[in-house]
Amino acid sequence: MNKFKIFRIFLLMLLPVLASCSKEEIVFDVELPHFELREGYQLLEVIVPQRTMPSDKIYIIGEFNGGMDAVGDPRYLLEKAADTDAKFGVYLNPADFVDGKTLADGYTFYCVEQGEERSLDNHPVVHRENPAVGQRANVMVYRWKSYFDTPVDPGEITHDGYAVYVVDNSGYEDLALYAWGDAEIFGGWPGITPTGTVEQDGIKYKYFDTGVDNEGKNVNLIFNNNGGGKQLGDYNVTLDSDIYVELTPDGVVPFDPSNVVTHDGYAIFVANNSGWDELYLYMWGDVNDLNGAWPGMPATGKQTINGVEYTYFDLGAANCDQGLTEHIILNNGNGKQIDDVVVFALDRDVYVELTANSAKEIDPATYTPGTPDTPTPANEYKIYVDNKTGWGAFYVYAWGDNEIFGAWPGATSTTTETVDGVEYLVFNVTGSGETENLIFNDNNGLQYDAVQITLDRDYFITADPESATLKAKPRKKTTRK
């Protein structure tokens, strides 16, 4: 039998196997529907490039909606799928389309943060998928323009004077900067295009060098679409330092690079008005001691949002993927705590206002910070102990609002006072109403829970070998040692 016949027999035997692996059965998860259909709307489910961030703003633009004029219109803003970062969707109402155009006339996608859509070889892309009303279509975006930009090492750039660094979310296809005031430092309208682009700490900027001869001048900056008829409002600056701004479709706002934070999973943001020196987060629930045993995890960092400084705790992406429900206890690691601030599934960011006595969940978009709690002034008090234990050494440890005698075994005393004929060991303390639980011990295995006190007065205590009792305050003191 020749080789050709053997190959034909093998091919015939393989056909049933190939048939069982038909194209219809090889479907990737991202190709499956991730959005519900809506009556009267065309649905596009858009598979986005890997470098797309969940927070990126993506618009569909084409002849049917005026192209770049649609950037900023919520009707054409894509929303991220709830269960994957790889897919966005947009519902389109044909009644909104202009000039009788349809999706079949062509469209593309524009990412405010990363630029327009590009093909794998860096060319513009036009889609024509046009699902029927009430139906959906999958659309693939391969690259954003930013993929092809080569970041410049900031250390290799020599600036001419101070620079204006711009996070460009204007939606303008071309950007120019004009300035007027002490001088038209960039020449006549529409000014100059960016001097270059640079990436600093993971943030991409367009920058404009202002010229060393212009240092100290006061000017009004006008960002525009390079003379194309669109511009943002005046932004007044004095050229005495580098300037960082963010452009939105509506205006210019200051930009603080230090406030750009990449979080590990979801975070708990605390507007801390407690007056506490330290802040810890403890969690218990589906998993006890999540992110650390008591007092829990220290703060991850601080971040300013809408003008409010928050202390934040990153919960960890691995924890947030498990569907855990946890109780939250905020504390100062030294006796002060607010129990069960909020009980929630680790599936969102949480914002909390904390005072010394309470905590409540807040909306960062509307929250106005209150006045931080003013700690009550501390007063000096004395704890008098009539030591009848017979122990070789005598220590007092305290737990509660504060460890007023330090870590175990606490403090001992060599100071005594004789009051009404009774010689007492004297322990000096300061407090402002804190509650403390005293444990008497010899630092060698003997100990017992003594009494609970509130730091608002002096105390007289009798310490027997196995228990302690509070005594009434004597009327007078006699001698001291």
ABEGO torsion letter per residue (X at the ends): XBAAAAAAAAAAAAAAAAAAABAAABBBAAABBABBBBBGBBBBBBBBBAABBAABBBBBBBAAAGEAAABGBAAABBBBBAABAABBBBBBBAAABBGGBBAAAEBBBBBAAAEBBBBAAGBBBBBABBBBBGBBBBBBBABBAAAABBBBBAAABBBBEBBBBBBBAAGBABBBBBBBEABBAAEBOAEBBBAEBBBBGGBBBBBBBAEAAABGBBBBBBBBAGGAGBBBBBBBBBBABBBBBBBBAAEBBBBBAAABBBBBEBBBBBBBAAGBABBBBBBBEABBGBGEBOAEBBBAEBBBBGGBBBBBBBAEAAAAAAGBBBBBBBBAGAGBBBBGABBBBBABBBBBBBBAABBBBBBAAABBBBBBBBBBBBBBBBBBBBBAAGBABBBBBBBEABBAAEBOAEBBBABBBBBGGBBBBBBBBBBAGBBBBBBBBAGAGBBBBBBBBBBABBBBBBBBAABBBBBBBBABBABBX
